Amino acid sequence: MNAIHGLAVHAAGAHLLPYKYDAGELKEDEVEVKISHCGVCYSDVHLIDNDWSISKYPFIPGHEIVGTITQIGSAVDDRVLGERVGIGWQANSCSVCEWCRQGDEHLCAKSQPTCVGRNGGYADSIRVNWRFALRVPEVLESENVAPLLCGGITVYSPLRNLGVRPSSRVGIIGIGGLGHMGIQFAKAFGAEVTAFSTSKDKEAEALELGAHHFVNTRDTGAIKKVAGSFDLLLSTVNADQDWQGYVNALRPKGSFVFLGAPPTPVPLQVSALIFGQKCVAGSPTGSPHDIEEMLDVAARHGIKAITERFEMAKANEAVAKVKKNQVRYRAVLAN
């Protein structure tokens, strides 16, 4: 028996309990990774609680994984034993559809998430298709790099793929688990960066992370004062906001991108989009290529997630703190 031990949830909203499963024979295109660290993403909370109605129990959560390769499938020739790798939201794709062939595997209709319909990273090991076990640069600390594999790529991908450059004016809405990494990456792109937050006490840290300006959105009229200012706005929050005010804050040809999902429908004046030639979009994680590029950028620019560490056995404590937004800024489990 090829047993993998982890912590599984057995019903919606239940506590994580010790769980063992048989991983079977290693497939020819797979690698097995001994897990040293796994981030606790808010998506794990949604899956534990079945908020998206896609969870099947029991299952082991976790999709921000760092570890070392301990087994290699017979068809794998681009990974070596003992190599440190990172695994994000995705564990496999079909590899033959138009999206996979053009390097957008994360858009594959048969994309296999790391912990949906299979067991994830709150465990001692995991198996994935080798193409989704990505090399981690030596200079990056495993604890700080784990959240980059989902949260980091979520903010990096739109910055890269919407063409942010030194002339760009970028706003990051929400300075939390995603936003604190978004500020760092936007600065690395050379953009002029503005942080938006309802928490005045985050101003000093936002500026230290690389923001040039800070807007306290609890101040009446604060968003109106920056109308027509931004080429790109990234919304990392999951709460309702003055969305029209943010669209008005875009410059002509500017883009507003949702990375977090607000709880209610978003009302917008379409005329503001038409006459300003503006765009409202959404963005998920990113392709393996973009993740590898992001890790290289993080290594060269000293970008890392600010983390709070928990032993793997205390995963329930970590999940509870994440659920209550009490972690500043990303929880990471360590074996």
C-alpha positions as CSV (number, residue, x, y, z in Angstrom):
1,M,0.0,0.0,0.0
2,N,1.3,3.4,-1.0
3,A,-0.2,5.3,1.9
4,I,-0.3,9.1,2.2
5,H,-1.2,10.6,5.6
6,G,-3.0,13.9,6.0
7,L,-5.8,15.9,7.5
8,A,-9.2,15.5,5.9
9,V,-12.6,17.1,6.3
10,H,-15.4,14.5,6.3
11,A,-18.5,16.9,6.0
12,A,-19.2,20.5,5.1
13,G,-17.8,22.8,7.7
14,A,-16.4,19.9,9.8
15,H,-13.0,19.9,11.6
16,L,-10.0,18.3,9.9
17,L,-9.2,14.8,11.2
18,P,-6.3,12.4,10.5
19,Y,-6.8,10.6,7.3
20,K,-4.9,8.0,5.3
21,Y,-5.4,7.0,1.7
22,D,-3.8,4.7,-0.8
23,A,-2.2,6.6,-3.6
24,G,-1.9,3.5,-5.7
25,E,0.8,3.0,-8.3
26,L,2.7,6.1,-9.5
27,K,1.5,7.0,-13.0
28,E,4.2,7.4,-15.7
29,D,3.6,11.2,-16.0
30,E,3.5,11.9,-12.2
31,V,5.9,12.9,-9.5
32,E,5.4,12.3,-5.8
33,V,6.4,15.3,-3.6
34,K,7.2,15.1,0.1
35,I,5.5,18.2,1.5
36,S,7.4,20.6,3.8
37,H,5.0,23.5,3.7
38,C,1.4,24.2,2.5
39,G,-0.3,27.6,2.6
40,V,-3.9,28.0,3.9
41,C,-5.8,29.9,1.2
42,Y,-9.3,31.2,1.7
43,S,-10.3,29.0,-1.2
44,D,-9.6,26.1,1.2
45,V,-12.2,27.5,3.6
46,H,-14.7,27.7,0.7
47,L,-14.0,24.1,-0.2
48,I,-14.2,22.9,3.5
49,D,-17.6,24.6,3.8
50,N,-18.7,23.6,0.3
51,D,-19.5,27.2,-0.5
52,W,-19.0,26.4,-4.2
53,S,-21.0,23.1,-4.2
54,I,-18.2,21.2,-5.7
55,S,-16.6,19.5,-2.6
56,K,-16.7,15.7,-2.2
57,Y,-16.0,14.3,1.2
58,P,-13.7,13.1,2.7
59,F,-10.9,15.2,1.1
60,I,-7.6,16.7,2.1
61,P,-7.5,20.5,1.4
62,G,-4.4,22.5,0.4
63,H,-3.1,23.9,-2.9
64,E,-0.1,26.1,-2.0
65,I,2.5,23.4,-1.7
66,V,6.2,23.3,-1.4
67,G,8.3,20.1,-1.0
68,T,10.9,17.8,-2.6
69,I,10.4,15.1,-5.2
70,T,10.7,11.6,-3.8
71,Q,9.4,9.6,-6.8
72,I,9.4,10.1,-10.5
73,G,7.2,8.5,-13.1
74,S,8.7,6.5,-16.0
75,A,7.8,9.1,-18.6
76,V,9.2,12.1,-16.7
77,D,12.6,13.3,-17.8
78,D,12.5,17.0,-16.7
79,R,12.5,16.6,-12.9
80,V,15.0,14.9,-10.6
81,L,14.8,13.2,-7.2
82,G,15.3,15.7,-4.3
83,E,14.4,18.7,-6.4
84,R,12.4,21.4,-4.5
85,V,9.2,22.2,-6.3
86,G,6.0,24.1,-5.8
87,I,2.4,23.1,-6.6
88,G,-0.5,25.6,-6.9
89,W,-4.2,25.4,-7.6
90,Q,-3.8,23.0,-10.6
91,A,-2.5,19.4,-10.6
92,N,-3.2,18.4,-14.2
93,S,-4.8,19.3,-17.5
94,C,-5.7,17.5,-20.7
95,S,-2.5,18.8,-22.5
96,V,-4.2,18.6,-26.0
97,C,-6.9,21.3,-26.1
98,E,-6.3,24.7,-27.7
99,W,-5.7,26.3,-24.3
100,C,-3.2,23.7,-23.2
101,R,-1.3,23.9,-26.5
102,Q,-1.0,27.7,-26.3
103,G,0.3,27.5,-22.7
104,D,-2.9,28.5,-20.9
105,E,-3.4,25.2,-19.1
106,H,-5.3,26.9,-16.3
107,L,-8.2,27.6,-18.8
108,C,-8.4,23.9,-19.8
109,A,-12.0,22.6,-19.6
110,K,-10.6,19.4,-18.1
111,S,-8.3,21.2,-15.6
112,Q,-7.8,19.2,-12.5
113,P,-7.6,21.3,-9.3
114,T,-5.1,20.1,-6.7
115,C,-7.7,19.5,-4.0
116,V,-11.1,19.3,-5.8
117,G,-12.1,15.7,-6.5
118,R,-8.7,14.6,-5.1
119,N,-6.6,15.0,-2.0
120,G,-4.4,18.1,-1.5
121,G,-1.6,19.4,0.5
122,Y,-2.5,19.2,4.2
123,A,-0.6,16.0,4.2
124,D,2.9,14.5,4.2
125,S,3.0,13.9,0.4
126,I,1.1,14.5,-2.8
127,R,1.2,13.3,-6.4
128,V,0.6,15.5,-9.4
129,N,1.4,15.6,-13.1
130,W,5.0,16.6,-13.3
131,R,4.2,19.7,-15.5
132,F,2.5,21.3,-12.4
133,A,5.4,20.6,-10.0
134,L,7.4,23.7,-10.7
135,R,11.0,24.4,-9.7
136,V,11.5,26.9,-6.8
137,P,14.5,29.2,-7.0
138,E,17.0,28.5,-4.3
139,V,16.9,32.0,-2.7
140,L,13.2,31.7,-1.9
141,E,12.3,30.4,1.6
142,S,9.7,27.6,1.4
143,E,7.4,29.2,4.0
144,N,7.3,32.5,2.2
145,V,7.0,31.1,-1.3
146,A,4.1,28.7,-0.6
147,P,1.4,31.4,-0.7
148,L,2.8,32.8,-4.0
149,L,1.7,29.5,-5.7
150,C,-1.9,30.6,-5.6
151,G,-2.3,34.0,-4.0
152,G,0.9,35.4,-5.7
153,I,0.1,34.2,-9.2
154,T,-3.5,35.5,-8.8
155,V,-2.2,39.1,-8.6
156,Y,0.9,38.5,-10.8
157,S,-1.1,37.2,-13.8
158,P,-3.2,40.3,-14.6
159,L,-0.2,42.6,-14.0
160,R,1.8,40.6,-16.6
161,N,-1.0,39.8,-19.1
162,L,-2.5,43.3,-19.2
163,G,0.8,44.8,-20.0
164,V,1.8,46.8,-16.8
165,R,5.0,48.7,-17.4
166,P,6.9,51.6,-15.7
167,S,4.4,54.2,-17.2
168,S,1.4,52.4,-15.7
169,R,-0.6,53.7,-12.7
170,V,-1.9,50.7,-10.7
171,G,-4.3,50.5,-7.8
172,I,-4.5,47.5,-5.4
173,I,-7.9,47.4,-3.6
174,G,-7.6,45.5,-0.3
175,I,-4.3,45.1,1.6
176,G,-4.6,41.5,2.8
177,G,-3.6,38.1,1.7
178,L,-3.6,39.0,-2.0
179,G,-3.1,42.7,-1.8
180,H,0.1,42.7,0.1
181,M,1.7,40.6,-2.6
182,G,0.0,42.7,-5.4
183,I,1.7,45.8,-4.1
184,Q,5.1,44.1,-4.3
185,F,4.7,42.8,-7.8
186,A,3.2,46.0,-9.1
187,K,6.3,47.8,-7.8
188,A,8.6,45.2,-9.4
189,F,6.9,46.0,-12.8
190,G,7.9,49.6,-12.2
191,A,4.4,51.0,-11.9
192,E,3.2,53.9,-9.7
193,V,1.3,52.0,-7.1
194,T,-1.7,53.1,-4.9
195,A,-3.0,51.0,-2.1
196,F,-6.8,51.2,-1.2
197,S,-7.9,50.0,2.2
198,T,-10.6,50.5,4.8
199,S,-7.9,50.1,7.5
200,K,-6.0,53.3,8.1
201,D,-3.5,51.3,10.2
202,K,-2.3,49.5,7.1
203,E,-0.9,52.7,5.5
204,A,2.6,52.5,6.9
205,E,3.0,48.8,5.9
206,A,1.5,49.4,2.5
207,L,4.1,52.1,1.8
208,E,6.8,49.9,3.2
209,L,5.8,47.1,0.8
210,G,6.2,49.5,-2.1
211,A,3.0,51.6,-2.5
212,H,3.6,55.2,-3.5
213,H,0.2,56.4,-2.3
214,F,-2.5,55.2,0.2
215,V,-6.2,55.8,0.0
216,N,-8.4,55.3,3.0
217,T,-11.7,54.2,1.5
218,R,-13.6,55.0,4.7
219,D,-13.0,58.7,4.0
220,T,-16.0,60.1,2.3
221,G,-15.2,61.1,-1.2
222,A,-11.7,59.5,-1.2
223,I,-12.4,57.5,-4.4
224,K,-13.9,60.5,-6.1
225,K,-10.7,62.4,-5.5
226,V,-8.7,59.9,-7.7
227,A,-11.2,59.9,-10.6
228,G,-9.5,59.3,-13.9
229,S,-6.2,58.2,-12.3
230,F,-5.5,54.5,-13.0
231,D,-4.6,52.3,-15.9
232,L,-5.3,49.2,-13.9
233,L,-7.2,48.4,-10.7
234,L,-7.0,45.0,-9.0
235,S,-9.8,44.2,-6.6
236,T,-8.7,41.6,-4.1
237,V,-11.7,42.0,-1.7
238,N,-14.7,39.8,-1.2
239,A,-17.0,42.6,0.1
240,D,-19.3,45.0,-1.7
241,Q,-17.6,48.3,-2.6
242,D,-18.3,51.5,-4.6
243,W,-17.7,49.7,-7.8
244,Q,-18.9,52.6,-10.0
245,G,-16.5,54.9,-8.1
246,Y,-13.6,52.6,-9.0
247,V,-14.6,52.4,-12.7
248,N,-14.7,56.2,-12.6
249,A,-11.2,56.1,-11.2
250,L,-9.9,54.5,-14.4
251,R,-8.2,56.4,-17.1
252,P,-9.4,56.0,-20.7
253,K,-8.5,52.4,-21.8
254,G,-8.1,51.4,-18.2
255,S,-9.0,48.0,-16.8
256,F,-10.8,47.0,-13.6
257,V,-10.1,43.3,-12.6
258,F,-11.9,41.3,-10.1
259,L,-9.7,38.8,-8.2
260,G,-12.1,38.4,-5.3
261,A,-15.8,37.7,-5.7
262,P,-18.2,40.2,-4.1
263,P,-21.3,38.7,-2.4
264,T,-23.9,40.5,-4.5
265,P,-24.3,41.4,-8.2
266,V,-22.2,44.4,-9.4
267,P,-24.2,47.4,-10.7
268,L,-22.3,49.5,-13.3
269,Q,-23.1,52.2,-15.7
270,V,-22.3,50.8,-19.1
271,S,-21.9,54.3,-20.6
272,A,-18.8,54.9,-18.4
273,L,-17.3,51.8,-20.0
274,I,-18.2,52.7,-23.5
275,F,-17.2,56.4,-23.6
276,G,-13.9,55.7,-21.7
277,Q,-13.2,52.6,-23.6
278,K,-12.7,50.9,-20.3
279,C,-12.8,47.2,-19.4
280,V,-14.1,45.2,-16.5
281,A,-12.7,41.7,-16.2
282,G,-12.0,38.7,-13.9
283,S,-8.8,36.8,-13.5
284,P,-8.2,33.3,-12.0
285,T,-4.7,31.9,-11.1
286,G,-2.3,31.5,-14.0
287,S,-0.5,29.1,-16.2
288,P,2.6,27.0,-15.2
289,H,4.7,29.2,-17.4
290,D,3.5,32.3,-15.6
291,I,4.0,30.8,-12.2
292,E,7.6,29.9,-13.1
293,E,8.1,33.4,-14.4
294,M,6.5,34.9,-11.2
295,L,8.8,32.8,-9.0
296,D,11.9,34.1,-10.9
297,V,10.7,37.7,-10.5
298,A,10.1,37.1,-6.8
299,A,13.6,35.7,-6.4
300,R,15.2,38.6,-8.3
301,H,13.2,41.3,-6.6
302,G,13.0,39.9,-3.1
303,I,9.2,39.5,-3.1
304,K,7.7,37.2,-0.5
305,A,4.5,36.6,1.3
306,I,4.2,37.8,4.9
307,T,3.4,34.6,6.8
308,E,2.2,33.2,10.1
309,R,3.5,29.6,10.6
310,F,1.5,26.7,12.1
311,E,2.5,23.1,12.6
312,M,0.6,20.8,10.3
313,A,-1.1,19.2,13.3
314,K,-2.6,22.6,14.1
315,A,-4.3,23.0,10.7
316,N,-7.7,23.5,12.4
317,E,-6.4,26.5,14.3
318,A,-4.9,28.0,11.1
319,V,-8.1,27.5,9.2
320,A,-10.2,29.1,11.9
321,K,-7.9,32.2,12.0
322,V,-8.0,32.5,8.2
323,K,-11.8,32.2,8.3
324,K,-12.0,35.1,10.8
325,N,-9.4,37.2,8.9
326,Q,-7.1,37.2,11.9
327,V,-3.9,36.2,9.9
328,R,-1.6,38.9,8.7
329,Y,-1.2,38.0,5.9
330,R,-1.0,34.3,5.0
331,A,-1.1,31.2,7.1
332,V,1.3,28.4,6.3
333,L,1.4,24.9,7.6
334,A,4.7,23.2,8.2
335,N,5.6,19.5,8.4
